[in-house]
Amino acid sequence: MLKILRIAVLVWFGLFGLASQLSAAVPEHKQLAHAPEDSWTMPSAVVLIDAGHGGIDGGATAGPTLEKDINLAIAQKLYLLLNSQGIPAVLNRTGDYALSDDNRWHISRSRHKRDLSQRRQLTDEIETTMLVSLHVNWTKDRSKHGPLVLHQSSGESALLAFCIQDTLNRQQETAFYPREGKPFYLLRKVDQPAVIVEMGFISHDGDRMMLTNPREQLRIAKAIASGIRQYKWITR
């Protein structure tokens, strides 16, 4: 709960350290739902950005490069872009910590299960209309590269995935199709439209250079934001 409150505080004040990288400032009134003076409220927004992994869970690795750091860097940029474009967004983590540390309600020895259930729980506690979970891929085949968006079985999730896949394909000059992610916990358990965005392969030299370059991270974030805007325009 302490880190959930920290999310609300950091979203309210904005991620000022990153703001200088973008040309437009985030409208303050769109960062957090207004609360009555005599009560507390959780953030309310359109998009919940899930920055995959964190803390003890580094995710996929390639030498010293950790997936958790890539996910957070691009998630922060996406957060600022969406808010600056009039699409209120919140982050479920704003630093390098594991969401499983906040989970005191799921009785399980598995840190991984507590982490995933905490991410799903936040979709109930924070009022949003979609979940966009950011990750990077890894495989033994070092020739594999490019983005892949995984979706739920619902049509709305599939449409969101197609919109984001299309904009990432154009950004990375690829031609991949999104896929249904049946085995993935978040896609099975989250009620609102949700997608997992694998932004590239950390195991591929070219993708890794792109994923760790701040300017290319911003291009990835812009592509994802564009896909979300397309989805919102189609479903309005």
Buried (B, 14 or more C-beta within 10 A) or exposed (E): EEBBEBBBEBBEEBBEEBBEBBEEEBEEEBBBBEEEEEEEEBBBBBBBBBBBBBBEBBBBEBEEBBBBBBBBBBBBBBBBBBBBBEBBBBBBBBBBBBBBBBBEEBEEEEBEBBBBBBBBBBBEEBBBBBBBBBBBBBEEEBEBBBBBBBBBEBEBBBBBBBBBBBBBBEBBEBEBEBBBBEEBBBBEBBEBBBBBBBBBBBBBEEBBEBBBEEEBBBBBBBBBBBBBBBBBEEEE
